Amino acid sequence: MTQDHLHSTISKAIDNIRLIDTHEHIVAEQIRLAESLDFTYLIPHYLSSDLVSAGMPLDELEAIRAPGRVMRDGLRSGISPRDPGYPFPERLPNQRSSPVEKWRRFAPFWARVRNTGYARCILIAMRDLFGIGDLNEKTVEALSTALQDSNKKGWYHYVLKERARIDMSVLDYGRMDVDRTLFAPSIRFDRFVDIRDLIDVQKLGYDTDTAIHSLDDLVSAMQTDMARKVQDGMVSVKSGLAYQRIIQYDDVTQHEADQAFNRLFRHPGQRLSWEEARPFQDYMMHQIIRQAIEYKRPIQIHTGMQEGTGNVITNSRPTHLINLFIRYPDARFELFHAGYPYHHELATLAKNFPNVYADLCWVPIISPTLAAQILHEWLETIPVNKILAFGGDFIIVEGAYGHSVMARQVVSQVLSDKVKAGFYSEEEALTFGRMILRENAKELFGL
């Protein structure tokens, strides 16, 4: 068999796998249906980060990117209500510009970012879903029209099930009332950790219908909330606290945590610094993990690069979590985003700890080349049952589709290379491909 024929055979087999998608943020279809769409719908996040990195002023971006911003805010209100998104709404224009006017302001910065993986993902989705091969002054109106024409009920099912061939996506959306034919909910309990003032406590009490006067009450509220979510079909616990703080959760005593928590009640209008709140925050993370163990739910943790710009990357090193891996051998920790740029650390952790799983979600659109390098390393170092190769990590279904194409290409190329090198047989490669794209996730989440 020639090398080209081998790659073609493996690619066809990988393309035929019905994916289990480990991580999405896709906003409810009702929000999309309520919007008037144009090409800026395609930049709710990721590509917007590259635009800002390339020099596009944030005010300029936000002035043109509705409806993309509307999609992002639909997610933000569910998973991170404290995140202000764009903090200066008074600067936004009263009316939306036409696609042509938006393009005029967008074009200089698009020229700077169209080289990146984020841009290529969107271009793939445009080409395959709308038959438009490029984003430029000649296509921007046609693309905007095609997007609006697609704005009909059933588009999500068509894109995810029929085109991306995704059987189920684990959805981090902050809500349980999601389309269960497409999504399995993963829920964040970060709001029980990232508490800084009495208002945060009062909101939790209201949300959980619980009176919270002490740390024990807070733990009880979290336990009640998780029990309800499990009863309603939650498949995993998610933590995204790497955006707010270092993901090192020290072993603290209840007395130490109590002392810190009680400060919230001494001066009701005062907001604690992260350092002041840390003892009870760390304590609460341990309680959440114990509860997840009780319900046999895996714990998904954001590690590595954060979306957006200006983040503190060192907060998210996966090695910060080692004490949790040691203390809770019965937990299943799914570490996201390959821990990039600390991907070698994550590989070592997954190799050494039976309770650590390695997830490549997001990485194929950060850099397909990097994703291939990481997957090569993982397949040589980590037991294959603990490797998860695809999570689209998008707010919009079109992005999830484009990402699925890029992820399949990465997996096909890596497995072909392994067979060519004599490291695996073709049969082994196809078995491993099915495991890392479907069967491992299916088993981990009990789908």
Steps between C-alpha positions, in 0.01 A plus 500: 500500500639841405531771762234711327262206488567423866423856605185501289382173658559625853343839425183338366474280808552795735244708310243224549531501879200649678669733747439545869590865557645557848455877524277766349354836603236515225233758581132404488355495149225741610760776545627450146147491360419834664796676336546663161822336382791634299863392466594639844289222651806284426724686746342453845839392638837348396531694175412815694797429730734485202358825366572679828845340518566628148424856605126546447377736773246332725254785450525454123446126526198534725351774283464256210480148639137469596344245449820317601503686830138402562598134467791547737284679755249217480771270629649747748171549682489126570855407595669821614247772591771693683697538175390837360578400142536839337514740799401818312151444352445875486757516220310262275316643199123527518455330165683221323696584190450322168725204417687716248574769759601238754731345244672833436593523867576130536710442187834652608511274805367192320805527273717465811329195650379290207817291535402355840329175588201691633451666161547176306232332711245768407603485133444123498151548643420770242618281214326179606176635646435800274705434188703820548874446468639823642409802709561819303327806363343293222350235729410680821144584392435154358630341820282724714196408290583128519533519877162669533341249261630219724335652805225243524409248765687175444827660387680376812392142436600526135848639571589285801333170418504488120803704399740471797378147579501563874276264693516694826677808634579559866375856546641758741219755482406553863150358454325166511217589261690413183406290197578149626501357149814708435650582838587344835540767770824562687448741789736742671493528878755781493248742651532301825875567490548845346326692777625846593218683678167459676306562181660189349380301801149646479476418129600140571238478772236627262610270215504190721202594722728464803581725796879538506631631832814290538756300310309182585190658344700579186618139473145378553370733226760369258413141584129567448567676171719219369247237604231681300726533197596131511133405527432711190774336292825688562785288358800689639621779725689787333740754647621806312660680793833536317351824365458639853782353709782249523369143481700385799256398773689451822402263777346730761321414823134579551602739778722698262224507240242605761711792611531630145134443416378680811676819384224536241251577778706753695479779245210422260603760243863391487635283220780262594817474296574164343776441757259567788237266356738224400477277812126440460526493120759221518290318759190517280680357199589195706135464604387517137745228400379276782143549387591420139661177621180417688301527178769342283521806277826598327646842575595712199761764581620783278878488481739687275430797276194711573276642229525874448798727558690622804456187713745365759610176337698375799174473697404199293799263511365146539770412754326734747242222540732220614385505863143435381608204287676349800227570755208383284598180316133412445432822308535523123671821395467598135760767425405728215682662210805273532617743767661698215765641525565255784402200288806294594404538865148380428629197312719409797209540742268281291771237472571497873154536654225244423236765579622759246361515144650709219265704280616666176190721477558845344860426397439402133381854423773664707749318279438180302875443487529526876196275547666235282826525694316466829293204379816328374648536849183395679457184294854401590474581870142488632278188513265546205184466708583833668544711185211717376561655159208729426313777675383782277489761779290743293207732566362453146423175320685608186820527700445155650462364147820664374684376808377144445648505149835622627506251789426207268783617272740509795404151617518357148843648437644381831367146463622483139846612612504236771410224254756623243766495769409144594402606852142368461329268260217648297250300706645635824495856369132481408413347837685778681333763283155376592594494867637853520221654289204309642525201730715654775266797541195276481636294789625797705164678493282192508329589172 
